[in-house]
Amino acid sequence: MKRREKVEKTVNLQVDIAGITLKNPIMPASGTFGYGEEYAPYLDLNSLGAIVTKGLSLNPKAGNNTPRVCETVGGMLNAIGLQNVGVEQFIHHKMPFLKQFDTPVIVNFFGNTQEEYGEVAARLDELPGVAGLEMNISCPNVKHGGIVFGTDPKAAFATVAAVRKKTSKPLIVKLTPNVTDIQVTARAVEDAGADAISLINTLTGMAVDVKTRQPRLANTIGGLSGPAIRPIAVRLVHQVVQVVKVPVIGIGGISRAMDALEFLIVGATAVQVGTANFVDPNAMATIIAELKTFCLEEGIADINDLIGSLKV
């Protein structure tokens, strides 16, 4: 009697973002994963869909005064102030470490002027090993009274268009949720040349120490992240995928596979995990394993079949 061979069921978790092939749709959110090296002792970086670095500016930034982080119900507030080593230090001292992994590297960057955005993008464009760039437009435009680039569709368009001329790499634009109509901004950055869109960045919030009657952050206000913002993020991703043709990456309060699946079902092609990395450095590996288990249990052979499968 012939022995029956055991056939192991498999699931395809691979997705594509603007020509960047990801083993799975899970990656860290910028600012929550350092430059990758900080988390390498806790999880296999080769298991991730991509590595997204801490945001880079043209020159190093020291960031805001402390305290810069405080816990809130269902999340956290941060006012780090975009502290980073600067693009040159990254190129020479951080990128060599990341090159050893078989995982696409997406470099987040920002500037205080259109010129700064363009110069950082140009330097990263020449850097081998960088699969794509993620452009943070939640920054104040110092030449125009401090208005945040991402809250003005015209400024967002002009800045993305300027960066588009400086790089041939896939360009992901990260949107702020602190706007009246995020669909207008999404269409503007797509028209300006964005290859993909990621959202949401943090919501503006504040916390007060009632005993001292002082803000709990030295900066007074900060960015709210964590599970508390997930329903808002899911709603905004759902709205954006209705009006753009480029891939969308969902961000906001993801700490388990079920959270990630919400974003995929409403139309996100991939997701970024942020605050959960502080709670559990191995969170993304757990989410990836849970995604595979979910698909096997539901008889889903390809994760792409779930993307945009919302029934309304």
Order of alpha helices (4+ residues) and beta strands (2+ residues): beta-beta-beta-beta-beta-beta-alpha-beta-alpha-beta-alpha-beta-alpha-beta-beta-beta-beta-beta-alpha-beta-alpha-beta-alpha-alpha
